[in-house]
């Protein structure tokens, strides 16, 4: 027996419009990032910055339109756990990069050149 | 069959809603921890991506148009998965099967492209044993590929569920988790495309 009373579940599954918006903007942003790199529009830190920005915008759009973040009613545990996760990730990634960068700088000069020497030998 | 009174119906609906909300939050928390897992692999890649040990770098190895096609395929599969989910909540069984079949086909093409790329790298002697950079690359992208593989299996199981049991409230709840998982994999891939492929090749 299929019970149709189940249809009325209050869910976070979005509308056709929200999916279309999320999908078309994601494609646009992906292509834009691709062309910035393939056509060498920018260089150096500006290139990395612009691509990272496009990535963050696209992920935010997908979080809103595909994963329906922020759609829920209070208390917003999904949103709260999401921001907690962001905090953990920032500490993890930036912390690792910071520590390893420091270690790299404090290496003895001959050790620093190990990789280069290997390249020369090979 | 005894016709349930209005209060009973209201109660059972209330309980179903409660179970749905709890499952949604529980699965969301799993997805958040999986994000942390991927962030550690990204951190490893960020630290090691220059340590090529005299071997090829990201710039020499990656073919950008190939990665772009992979990205567009996975993005489209995320979209069709969302449409399938929407159809499920409207009780349109045939559309659900159609959209999830499409999602499965797109997912499997993505996975074959990824394995093709891996095979090409290994055949040229650039496997994970070549350098720290390649180890971290294979770990990061391979873990994502493994998630995709399990997602594909899950799609098959859920299609069986829908065909055999119909769109009951428990099937809907599981489909919702599957949708969440699949969208999340697309989000992770956006980061891989940006930081491994785009910034690697620049």
Interface residues (C-beta under 8 A of the other chain):
Chain A: X2 X3 X4 X5 X6 X7 X8 X9 X10 X11 X12 X13 X14 X15 X16 X19 X22 X23 X26 X27 X30 X31 X33 X34 X37 X38 X47 X48 X51 X52 X54 X55 X58 X59 X62 X63 X66 X67 X77 X78 X81 X82 X84 X85 X88 X89 X92 X93 X96 X97 X100 X115 X118 X119 X122
Chain B: X9 X13 X16 X17 X20 X24 X25 X28 X29 X32 X33 X35 X36 X39 X40 X42 X43 X44 X46 X47 X51 X53 X54 X64 X68 X71 X72 X75 X76 X78 X79 X82 X83 X85 X86 X89 X90 X91 X166 X167 X168 X169 X172 X176 X179 X180 X183 X184 X186 X187 X190 X191 X193 X194 X195 X198 X199 X201 X202
